[in-house]
Structures are given as structure tokens and as C-alpha cells.
Amino acid sequence: MNEEQKKAYYETYIRSTHALGRIASVITLVLLLGAPFVMGAILGAMPNLGAFGRGFLSIGLVYLISCIAEYLIYVPMLGAGGSYLAFITGNLINMKIPCAVNARDIVGAKSGTPENEIISTLSIATSSLVTIVVLAAGVALLIPLQPFLQSPALQPAFDNVVPALFGAMACKYYRGNLRVAAVPLFVMSLLFMLVPSLTGSTSFMIIPSGAIAIGLAYLFYRKESRKEGETL
């Protein structure tokens, strides 16, 4: 298969991915939003639609910025197929993003390439399947394991699973470009210590921390470009 054939095949794959992804997204939205109303209609317990609308708008406005930021940040990382799978199955920050990033680093794929598209889709699909199997096993074993899982000795571990996961991942990227990572890390750590309530709004804090990192990277790039120009 020559390069033109590969390109044509990849374009066909992307078109079919978008078609299937849009259909699956619409079905998922209908099921998620329709299930409560169907159950309410069957049980005769429909909510007050006016109160529901006001509550939905207040929550939607709060999370609007976060949703836009996550879309702009995660889609270039995951590609089309990975993005559809990740946003439909959920749990992006805790599971899908680390899995895709790790798989991409293992094979050496770069964002925006066909290789990254395929690797992200496969890794997130595998992550989703593993999650389903683990959750099914957990539900089946919930009662027998309940005394063990609720043991006071294990609670500190459960409270620190997410920080441990992202701390281990962050260490690798901090070492890769410490100049860019140090300032956002310091600023966000100081901000969270001064305002502990922000720990519940980590999605929103992606925006300022990402802006700081992008700004620093741009400044370093301009500085290095000027040095290269002076050398030439």
C-alpha cells in the first residue's frame, strides 16, 4: 500500500469514525437524559419541569467553561475515535487520559498523527472494556468484600488513589521539561494551599494552569529562536 492509498484509507476511516461517533453520542445523550423521565412516567413521579430546568441551567452554566476547556485540551490528545469513546464512557481524568497518554508514549506516537489516532482509540477501548469487567466483578463481590473495603485502615489509601496516579504521571513530564512545569506547579500548589476550597474545582483550574504553561513555553521558544538568529 503506497502513501496515497494509506492517506485515502485513513480519510475513509476518519469519516466513518465521525459518523459512528455522532450516532453513538446522540444515542447516549437520549438514553442519559431520557431514562429519568421514562422511569418517572412509569412510576408516576415526574419532577417539576420548571424546577428541573432552573436547576439544570444553573449547573450547566457552572460547568460550561470546564466542558469547553476539556474539549479543547483532550480532543487533540486523543484524536477522533478516542475522543468519542472517552466522552461517551466517561472517567476521562482518572482513567482514559492516563491510559491513552501512557500508550502513546510507549509506542512513541505524536499528537495529531494517524498513529496517535489508532493508539488512543485502542487504548481507550481497552480501558473501557477492562473497566466494565472490573465493575461487574466489583458489583458481584460487593457484599463479600464490604467489610474489607470499609476497613478504617484502607480509607487513607482510597483517599489518595487519584493524587498518587497523577503524581506518578506528572513526575515523568516534569522531568521532560522542568522549566515549563515548575512555575504552574508552584503557583497551583500555593493557590490550593491558600484556598483549599479550590480542590473541588480542579477542572476549572486546568484553564489558568494550562495558560501559564503555554505562555512559558511560548516565551522560551521565542528566546531560543532569538538566540539561534543571533548565532546565524
C-alpha positions, 0 to 999 in steps of 0.5 A: 500500500503506497502513501496515497492509498494509506492517506485515502484509507485513513480519510475513509476511516476518519469519516466513518469514525465521525459518523459512528461517533455522532450516532453513538453520542446522540444515542447516549445523550437520549438514553442519559437524559431520557431514562429519568423521565421514562422511569418517572412516567412509569412510576408516576413521579415526574419532577417539576419541569420548571424546577428541573430546568432552573436547576439544570441551567444553573449547573450547566452554566457552572460547568460550561467553561470546564466542558469547553476547556476539556474539549479543547485540551483532550480532543487533540490528545486523543484524536477522533475515535478516542475522543468519542469513546472517552466522552461517551464512557466517561472517567476521562481524568482518572482513567482514559487520559492516563491510559491513552497518554501512557500508550502513546508514549510507549509506542512513541506516537505524536499528537495529531498523527494517524498513529496517535489516532489508532493508539488512543482509540485502542487504548481507550477501548481497552480501558473501557472494556477492562473497566466494565469487567472490573465493575461487574466483578466489583458489583458481584463481590460487593457484599463479600468484600464490604467489610474489607473495603470499609476497613478504617485502615484502607480509607487513607489509601482510597483517599489518595488513589487519584493524587498518587496516579497523577503524581506518578504521571506528572513526575515523568513530564516534569522531568521532560521539561522542568522549566515549563512545569515548575512555575504552574506547579508552584503557583497551583500548589500555593493557590490550593494551599491558600484556598483549599476550597479550590480542590473541588474545582480542579477542572476549572483550574486546568484553564489558568494552569494550562495558560501559564504553561503555554505562555512559558513555553511560548516565551522560551521558544521565542528566546531560543529562536532569538538566540539561534538568529543571533548565532546565524 
